[in-house]
Amino acid sequence: MKGSDPAACSEAETRRRFLRRAGVCGVATTLAGLAAPRCHAGESSLIRLALVGCGGRGTGAVADAFAARGGPVKLYAMADLFEDRLQGSLNRLNQVHADKVDVPPERRFVGFDAYRKAIDCLGPTDVVLLTTHAAFRPLHFEYAVSRGVNVFAEKSFATDAPAVRRWLKMAELSEKKGLKVGVGFMWRHSKARQETIKRIHDGMIGQVHTLRIYRVHGPVHCPRRPPEANELVFQLRHPNSFTWVSSGFFVDWHCHNVDVACWAKGAWPVAAQGMGGRCYAEAGNQFDHYTVEYTFADGAKLFAFSRHMRGCWQTYSDYAHGSKGSAVIMDSLGDPRPRIYKSQNMVPEEMVWEFGRQDPNPYRLEWQLLLDAIRQDKPHNEARRAGEADLAALMGRMATHSGQYITWDEAMESDFQFVQDIDSMNFDTPAPIHEGPDGIYPCPQPGITKEH
């Protein structure tokens, strides 16, 4: 489900459950930069949701919202580019949560402007879920902030540096307006990771000098485009295979791990260099393997490994190494099992601490925090950090695709864009990239490709 990638299917099974709202306050939020007075929902008041992007991620996110305690939540509006995807999501949600779904035909919107219509259905104590792929995230976030609507945004958040800057500009405005913004970096709310990283920050493994993160598993298959298929629609229907739509495997799938590693280090990297390639055409227009070396200001390193092929060794895990020991931050997706060792030898006799219990569901916790913040009118805004983590991941992709050494400042200031005017895209817009005469999409060429 989540992102349609194999490793994420088990993720999606634990994800997203639903919302509701009773009595929207009639306070209008100003569109200016200063914060407007915000009314907050009482303990028993309904919070309404609008789902923008009705794939597996969005459907799962709604389900997680429904599981939150503290008051009713209801799905009130839905929007997607494609009617069949909207209907499929609605059918799945109705099968399990019919009492929390109130989306009649007049609040189901399809097309490139559907997001506006769905957001316009909401009030200041409601939440829009922005769960399309990353190409459209800053545009949708901008509109939600302009309307004074609270946001839950799935990762990833931008496909290139101008889009990151657009996101960060809206992050600042959302803070000034007092909006509540949650993002899909649910591991930040994992109790297991929180306790582990607190111990790392307290010096239990000494000065952190090396981090290793892995996401290596099977591929997402990109079929050949049928001759009669609209090329833009084909790419939008297979987003994980096209960098301009989803930001690519490395960013969209690996940004969780990049974010956690930087959290453990307590800093963003200052530079990156990387190597990668494509062995199989099913990767769409991107590489199917990436190895990125990040450097922090103190010289510490983060090594990020991302491979998506059949028949290879697989793991989904994160590690930290310090001057006094080492830590497993995540052992596997299904059970992080974090633990700390007094040396670099991660064997039982060297272990000095382990979390030792089941990690509470972080997908549910992130929603509980967001909805509590709305009902209790408490500060809660993760947008700025989300944009910075997205840029950290983009640095690695830029470096790998271009073959260049990329600094943080170079990445942030880049003017490279995949799509010059995403706001005006419609079904008649030419596809941003085109397949070769053999029906295969060309992948990046390090030393030639420019992404910064």
PyMOL commands that set and color helices and strands:
alter all, ss='L'
color gray80, all
select helices_A, chain A and resi 2-4+6-14+56-66+83-100+105-107+114-119+134-146+161-177+186-189+191-201+231-237+239-241+243-246+248-265+281-283+348-350+362-376+383-402+408-413+422-424
alter helices_A, ss='H'
color red, helices_A
select strands_A, chain A and resi 47-52+73-80+108-110+127-130+150-153+181-183+208-217+271-277+289-295+301-308+315-322+326-330+339-341+351-354+406-407
alter strands_A, ss='S'
color yellow, strands_A
deselect
rebuild
show_as cartoon
